[in-house]
Amino acid sequence: MSHIRIEVDHVSFSYEKGNDIIKDISFSTDSHDSIGLIGANGVGKSTLLKMLVGLNLDFRGSIRVADIPVQKHTLPKIREKIGYVFQDSDSQLFMSTAYEDIAFAPRNYGLPETEVIRRVEKALDAVGIPHLKDKQIYKMSGGEKKLVSIATILSMTPDIILMDEPSIALDPKNRRNLIHILNQFDHLKVIASHDLDMILDTCNRTILLANGEIVKDGDTKAILSDQKLLEQHGLELPLCM
């Protein structure tokens, strides 16, 4: 686990030439960091997560995951180590039932069917949705789809989890369940979210983005209790504060 870390070195990215949405950012992580990625809409949080998992490859600078450079030919190795939960569950789920979606990746990696079954059942239990095992995806609520999406990631036992707005569409009970799941995950995780109370409950470190740049990187409690800093960048104190 000592090498399971992310290194971002002077990285910039633009969807349109001359209009960088990520601007020369650098940071590194430890293998057991839990990092909240916060900022107003449009500052580049989702874009950054997609870069880390190799969905946006046309960046300038260097990104390394577990000492492996993020490049087109290294993506299979990168994605063995990273699980990425999309903001939109419909972008992640494409099989007919929860079971088939959760089993897809382990099967795709050639695991024995007995191991596939074990992983699916363990992931369903971890997220608290064994009852959704055979439910068809199109009949699910937004919250149910989100939980299935998380289970598809857990079934691959990743070393790193990236999550984009994971608490969207979750009711209070399942939101609490998600916080419990995240706190049980002992490896590196990066969570982009507007739910600052959840960030406070799950992350020991927070990175605040504004205009594509890192304006603050440090202790979560210190950043999320700084009302002036948050309000300057379009955010408000967590409700618990």
Beta strands, then each sheet from edge to edge (+ up, - down):
strand 1: 6-16
strand 2: 19-28
strand 3: 34-38
strand 4: 60-65
strand 5: 68-69
strand 6: 82-85
strand 7: 160-164
strand 8: 188-192
strand 9: 205-210
strand 10: 213-219
sheet 1: 2+ 1- 4+ 5-
sheet 2: 6+ 7+ 8+ 3+ 9+ 10-
end
